[in-house]
Amino acid sequence: AISIGTNPTFDGSERRVEAYALDRTDLDLYGERVALDFTARLRDTLRFDGVEPLLVQIADDVARTRELTSGE
């Protein structure tokens, strides 16, 4: 799951790319070169009214990403 945006919920202004490797907690890729494939666009970048609504949306995004990458 990949996020490209400015993190408006936290008043960010610099565009960032954040990639989440589903089901992997053993990766330390900071400073490493990686390749990412875009297969679908889930939604626009949104500003949320706090961390909790953002976490709910992230969970929904991850579930949708699982559906899109399951191969079914």
Backbone bond lengths (Angstrom), bond angles and torsions (degrees), N, CA, C in turn:
res aa  C-N    CA-C-N  psi(-1)  N-CA   C-N-CA  omega(-1)  CA-C   N-CA-C  phi
1 A - - - 1.455 - - 1.515 106.54 -
2 I 1.325 116.80 131.46 1.461 121.66 -173.69 1.521 109.16 -125.43
3 S 1.319 115.96 132.33 1.458 121.89 175.24 1.521 108.64 -114.21
4 I 1.322 115.91 129.98 1.459 121.42 174.15 1.523 106.26 -125.10
5 G 1.311 116.38 116.58 1.462 119.25 -178.64 1.508 111.85 175.92
6 T 1.319 114.84 -170.21 1.459 121.67 -173.27 1.523 113.75 -106.11
7 N 1.326 118.40 6.93 1.466 122.42 -178.44 1.531 111.65 54.81
8 P 1.334 117.75 57.57 1.465 120.75 -175.56 1.526 114.15 -62.59
9 T 1.315 118.78 -25.20 1.462 120.98 178.78 1.529 109.97 -61.73
10 F 1.326 116.76 -28.36 1.465 122.03 -178.86 1.530 111.58 -109.59
11 D 1.351 115.94 23.18 1.472 122.61 178.49 1.526 112.71 58.75
12 G 1.316 116.71 31.63 1.460 120.03 178.04 1.514 111.04 -72.32
13 S 1.320 116.17 153.17 1.459 120.25 177.99 1.527 111.51 -128.51
14 E 1.318 117.47 -17.37 1.453 121.78 179.63 1.528 109.65 -90.97
15 R 1.325 116.24 131.27 1.463 120.26 178.86 1.525 109.60 -71.06
16 R 1.324 115.40 134.51 1.462 121.95 -179.25 1.521 109.95 -130.44
17 V 1.320 115.20 154.63 1.457 122.36 172.15 1.521 106.44 -115.12
18 E 1.331 115.93 121.48 1.457 121.41 179.03 1.516 107.99 -124.15
19 A 1.323 116.25 125.34 1.459 121.04 179.98 1.525 109.04 -114.69
20 Y 1.317 115.68 136.15 1.457 122.52 179.09 1.520 107.70 -115.62
21 A 1.328 116.60 117.44 1.463 121.49 178.59 1.521 108.15 -86.05
22 L 1.311 116.78 106.18 1.455 121.45 -177.29 1.521 111.76 -57.08
23 D 1.331 114.90 134.77 1.465 122.88 174.57 1.526 114.19 65.52
24 R 1.320 117.89 20.57 1.469 121.33 177.50 1.523 108.57 -125.72
25 T 1.317 116.75 121.61 1.463 121.97 176.29 1.525 111.18 -117.38
26 D 1.328 116.45 1.73 1.465 120.98 -175.19 1.525 112.99 -101.99
27 L 1.323 118.35 7.48 1.462 121.14 -176.58 1.528 111.17 -94.23
28 D 1.320 116.50 135.97 1.457 122.60 171.84 1.522 105.92 -127.18
29 L 1.321 116.36 93.55 1.459 121.36 -173.12 1.521 113.52 -106.31
30 Y 1.330 118.01 7.38 1.462 119.95 178.91 1.528 109.36 -60.43
31 G 1.317 115.51 129.23 1.453 121.34 -179.81 1.522 114.33 82.33
32 E 1.319 117.16 -1.85 1.467 121.62 -179.61 1.526 110.03 -97.14
33 R 1.320 116.26 154.70 1.466 121.72 172.19 1.516 108.10 -86.92
34 V 1.315 115.74 133.10 1.459 120.71 177.01 1.517 108.71 -134.58
35 A 1.315 116.32 159.44 1.463 121.96 175.63 1.521 107.68 -113.44
36 L 1.320 115.89 136.73 1.459 122.26 179.79 1.518 109.21 -124.64
37 D 1.318 115.89 141.33 1.458 121.15 175.41 1.521 108.85 -111.18
38 F 1.310 116.59 130.52 1.457 121.90 175.62 1.523 108.12 -93.57
39 T 1.335 116.58 126.25 1.459 119.44 -178.99 1.523 112.52 -117.51
40 A 1.342 116.87 -22.53 1.465 120.61 -179.77 1.520 108.82 -161.10
41 R 1.316 115.18 155.58 1.466 120.99 176.13 1.522 107.25 -108.30
42 L 1.329 115.81 124.94 1.463 119.42 -177.07 1.522 112.90 -85.87
43 R 1.352 117.40 -47.33 1.465 119.34 -174.25 1.516 110.71 -167.99
44 D 1.329 115.38 170.25 1.457 121.97 173.94 1.526 110.27 -74.38
45 T 1.322 115.84 163.79 1.459 121.17 172.04 1.521 107.96 -72.67
46 L 1.313 116.49 129.79 1.461 121.61 -177.08 1.523 111.23 -124.17
47 R 1.325 115.98 155.23 1.454 122.00 172.13 1.529 107.34 -98.92
48 F 1.331 116.92 128.94 1.450 121.94 -179.85 1.524 110.28 -106.91
49 D 1.317 116.03 156.07 1.459 122.10 -178.78 1.526 111.45 -85.13
50 G 1.318 117.08 45.51 1.453 121.45 177.83 1.511 112.05 128.41
51 V 1.323 114.11 176.18 1.456 121.07 -175.43 1.526 112.32 -69.91
52 E 1.328 118.04 -41.48 1.470 120.48 -176.63 1.526 112.79 -59.49
53 P 1.333 119.13 -49.71 1.475 118.13 177.46 1.531 112.41 -61.70
54 L 1.324 116.54 -34.26 1.465 120.25 177.32 1.526 110.31 -64.43
55 L 1.317 117.76 -44.55 1.465 121.19 179.29 1.519 112.24 -62.89
56 V 1.326 117.11 -36.87 1.465 121.06 176.29 1.535 109.59 -62.95
57 Q 1.344 116.44 -44.36 1.464 120.15 179.67 1.521 111.02 -65.63
58 I 1.331 116.98 -40.61 1.466 119.95 178.55 1.526 110.23 -60.72
59 A 1.317 117.43 -42.46 1.468 120.60 177.77 1.525 110.65 -60.40
60 D 1.328 116.82 -41.65 1.468 120.71 176.80 1.531 110.68 -64.02
61 D 1.334 116.49 -41.80 1.464 120.70 179.35 1.520 111.15 -62.74
62 V 1.328 117.05 -42.08 1.459 120.82 179.45 1.531 110.16 -65.36
63 A 1.324 117.39 -41.56 1.467 120.74 177.56 1.526 110.32 -60.90
64 R 1.317 116.54 -43.41 1.474 120.36 179.21 1.525 110.75 -65.44
65 T 1.330 116.64 -39.67 1.468 121.06 177.68 1.518 110.18 -61.68
66 R 1.324 117.09 -41.83 1.476 120.65 177.15 1.526 110.77 -59.66
67 E 1.333 116.42 -42.85 1.461 120.42 178.79 1.536 110.44 -61.08
68 L 1.325 116.20 -45.25 1.454 120.68 -176.08 1.521 113.12 -69.81
69 T 1.324 117.20 -26.22 1.465 120.20 -176.62 1.525 112.90 -105.14
70 S 1.317 117.50 4.35 1.462 119.59 -176.92 1.522 113.19 -74.55
71 G 1.320 117.30 -19.43 1.454 119.91 -179.83 1.517 113.55 82.19
72 E 1.313 117.51 5.73 1.464 120.78 -179.65 1.501 111.34 -93.80
